[in-house]
Amino acid sequence: MQDQLSALLAQAAAELPALTTRPEFEAAKARYVGPHGALTALMKQMGALPKEQKPVAGKLINETKGQLQTQLDTALARIEAAEIAAQLGPAVDVTLPSPDAPPGTRHPLTLVRDELCSILRKAGFVIADGPEVETEYYCFDALNTPADHPARDAQDTFYLPDGVRFGNVAKKNPGEKYLLRTHTSSVQIRTMLAGKPPIRIVAPGRVYRRDTVDATHSANFHQIEGLYVDRGVTVRDLKALLDYIFASLLGPDTKVRFRPHYFGYTEPSFEVDLSARHLPKVNKEWVEICGCGMVDPLVFEGVGYDTDVWSGYAFGIGLERLAMMLYGIDDIRYFYQNDLRFLRQFS
Ligand code: DAH
């Protein structure tokens, strides 16, 4: 009996790993352990054995049964895995982007920037760009901001150490310094030097000031610069454009007010206040949002434009303040903390 049991196990060990389908498996299982199978037949033979041999034979049969079951389980698991793989199709290409990747949300500043750019594009403006590392020429000199102007003070502006060269930002004058641009107005000069009027550009970007960070100040923030140069441009055109963009962005109830101001690169110059009491959490009547004016003829002369022919307006809008108004945000620092609980509330 022992030999027969060993032979049965050996036969199973040879046969079961070669099975590939469930019907084959079921048939083999019946042959080994089914009611009419080989093991059952051996168990029946036990009855004919002498009484003293029965316990030993019974133990052997039980052991064999356990081992056969293990072999059958292994074979079934293998066949099932193959069935699942066949259902799933070819192997998964793990280099493909996951279709289930969480989409994320756009940053509120990106949303406001893109919205404003798209509003301005409807009015014929095209997007322009300039470097964040600038020279004094583009940031100040060409914008008629003299060397002793307070905006150029080392307390207000991040100057870069002498001797460091910035690849594609060429100095106009040998003695001038590199700095982190304090406003996007530098893009006005770059655009005018690179092309001919008429010009109608919008230049969004990051700017830097030596400000102490608090709820309304940040050492880096964002602006959107606009410049329009053409024949016969007037303050009326400027006011009409600002009325249009702020009403489009914040709603038709928005009011826009000009206050006289001074900027070296515009004459006359204005600060622009918005009244938008319909927005949540806007509790001041007028909020300052923007500087603007008619391009100063001195700036045109500096870039070689004929001031008898060309006129224009320019404006610079603070993006953070606009986003804070629009979304009812009361602290500028939220924009930069990358807290998903904050960021996921927009878009
Ligand atoms: N550059 C100014 C600032 O950062 C804003 C500004 C004022 C931009 C007048 C302009 C302008 O284009 O004409 O405060």
Residues whose N, C-alpha, C, O or C-beta is under 5 A from the ligand:
A	BS01	DAH	T182 H183 S185 G226 F263 T266 G291 C292 G293 A314 F315 G316
